[in-house]
Amino acid sequence: MSDYQVTLVNNKMSEFFVKFKGPAETPFAKGVWKIHVELPEQFPYKSPSIGFMNKIFHPNIDELSGSVCLDVINQTWSPMFELINIFEIFLPQLLRYPNPADPLNGEAAALLMRDPKAYAKKVESYVDRYATPEDADQAGEDDSDEDDDEPPERSKPKVNGNGATNGNGEANGNGHAHNNGHTNGHDPKAGNGANGHDEEEEDEEEDDNMSDMGEFTDDEDDIMGKMDD
């Protein structure tokens, strides 16, 4: 790997970036990409995870994530491969001989099958826009800045929180219980009997009516105690 610029991720030998130049005599020839490689614990018996950090237009490479199609890797990978073979054999062959029958980029696959010359021109346009040496150097470095620029999470409006709490409190605690007490205690018959009924008889009717309401919770007992006072 002495001919390649390698950067370890967190000083781990199992994860690193490599600068990769497109193979000669292809539309990718002038391009430079930063390749992310992650080796599984079963390496070399299990194929590595490979991704392009700056954009590339290719049927077997996802344009947004840069991930290389696992099926393509597994079909080509051999436990006899060494790390350098990824960049000397695997990636050059992938770019030279794309497989539109198993695409990750449907647009690139369709264009390649329909019009190979138009496909080659679009590849070259992507190289000019996204695969310069400067693009490869900067690829992946803006992710942390984008995370910092995310707007803070909006807090819930106070009106909803307090309104719901106050509304329920008044309705359940003071509103319904209080209103029901007056309605049950002062029925039309009791109100019209002012000629012969004194306050003690009205209190007895309230007690009788309240006893018919069944058992109360502790909170309801407190409310009713206040009403009796």
N, C-alpha and C positions, 0 to 999 in steps of 0.2 A: 504493500500500500504506500510505498515511499513516493510514488509518482502522483499521489492524490493528497489533497488537503483534507485532513481528518480533524474533526472537533468532537471531543467526548462530551456527553451530556451527564452532568453531575459526576464527572470522573468515573463513569461506569463503562467497562469494556463491552457491555452488552447493548449499549445504546449510543449512537453517534451520528454526526452529520458528515457527508462527503460531498465535495464539489465534483460534479460530473459534466463532461462535455459531450454534446451530441455526436453520434457516429458520422464519419465522413461520407460524402456522396449520398446524403439523405437530406430531406427538408429540415432536419433537426441539427444540421452540421454546425451552425454558428451559435447554437444555444449553450448556455451554462445553467445548470440546475443544482440547487442544494438538495441532496437526497437524505432523507431520514431513514436510518436503519435500526431496527430493534431485533435482537437475537433472542429466540426462546430458549428455555432451559435445555430443551432436547436438541438444540443445534449441534451438529449439522444434519441430524436425522429428520428434523423438522425445519421447514423453510422459514427464512426470516421475514419480518414485516418490513415492507419497503414503501416509501411515499415521497412524492415530489413536493417540495415546500413552495416553489414558485410555479405558476401556471404552465400547463402544457396541454396541447390539443392532440389527443390520442384515444382511439377506441377503447383501450383496455386500462385507461387511467382516469379516475374520477376527476372532473375539472375543478370541483370545489374543494374537496379534501386532499386531492393529490394521491390517494391510495391506489396501489396497483392491484388489479384483479387477482384474488387469491388462486383461482382456478388456473390462471395462466402461470403463476409462480409455481404452483404444485406440479403442473404438467412438465415444467422445464427443470425444476430443481432436482439435484442429486446430492446424496450425502458425501459424494466425492468432491463436491465443490468446496473451494476455499473462499474466504471473504473477497479476495481480489477478483474471483470469477464473477461476482455480482456485477462488477463494473467493466470487466474485460469481455464477458460473454453474455450474461443474462440480459442486462439492460440494453446493450447495443442490438442484440437480436430482437428484443421486444420492440424497439423503435423501428428497426428495419422491416420486421415482419409482423405487423399488427394482426390481431385476430378479430375481425368484425363480427364473427358469429357468437362471440361471448363478450359483449361490450359492457363497460361501465359508463361510457359516454355515447349515448345513442345517436347524437347528432354527428359525431365524428365517424361512427361506424356507417351510418347511412350515406354520408357524403363520400366516404372512401369507396363504397360499393357502387354508388351512382356516378361519381365523377372523380376519379383519382387525381386528375390535374388540379381541380378545384380544392380537393383535400390538401394537396401539397402546398398550394398557395396559402391556405388558411393556417397550416402549421407554421409556415414561414412568418406570417403576420403575428402569430403568437410569440414566436421566437423574438421578433423585433420589439414587441411590447412588454414581454414578461420574462425573457430569458437572457438578458444581458448579464455580464459579470457583476454589475452593481445590483441588479435585481436579485441575483443569487446571494450576494452578501447580506442584503437586507431582509431576505425572506424569513418569516417567522418571528422577526424582532419586534413587530408592531403589535403582536397579540396582547402583551401586557399593557401597552398604552391604551388599547381599545377597551380593556377591562376597566381601567381606571376612569375612562370617560363615560362609563355607563351612568345614567341618571340614578340618583338614590331612590329607593323604594318609597312610594307615596304613603304617608300615614293616612289612616282612616279618618274621615271628617268627624270632628267632635260632635256635630249636630246629630249624626246618626247614633253614635254610641250613647251620648248623654240623653238624647231624646228618647231612645228606646228604653233606657233604664228608668228615666223619670216617668215616662208614660206608663210603663208597666207597673211601676211602683204606685202611682196614683190610682191607676185603674184597679189593680188587684188589692192593694192594701187599704187605701183611703176611699177610693171611688165606689167599687161595687159593694164592698162590705158595708160601708157607711150608708149608701143609698138603699141597699136591701133592708138594713135595719130600720130605716125610717118608713120604708114602704110597708114592711110587714107589721111594724108597731102601730103605724097610724093608718089603718084601713078606713074606708068610708064610714063604716058603722061606728067605729070608735070615735072618729072625728065628730060625727053628728050627735053623739051622746053627751054633749057638754052640759045639758040641763041637769042630769042626775048623777054623773060620774065624776069622781074626784081624781086627783093625781095618783093616789095609791092604787086605784083600780086600773088605771092606764099602765102603771109599772107592772102590775100582775099580768096583764095581757101581753106585755112585751116579753116577760119571762116565759109565759106559756108558748108564745110564738117562737122564741129563740130555742126552746127545748125541742121543738119539732124539726129544727134544721139539721139534726144529727150530730155526730161527733165532729169536733174541730181539731185542727192542728194546733200546735203551741202558739204559732203566730196569730191564728184566728182567735184563740182564747184571749190573747193579750188585747186584740182589737175590741173584742166584746166586753172585756173588763173595763176598758176605757169608756165604752158607751154606757155601761151601767152606772159608772161614776157620774 
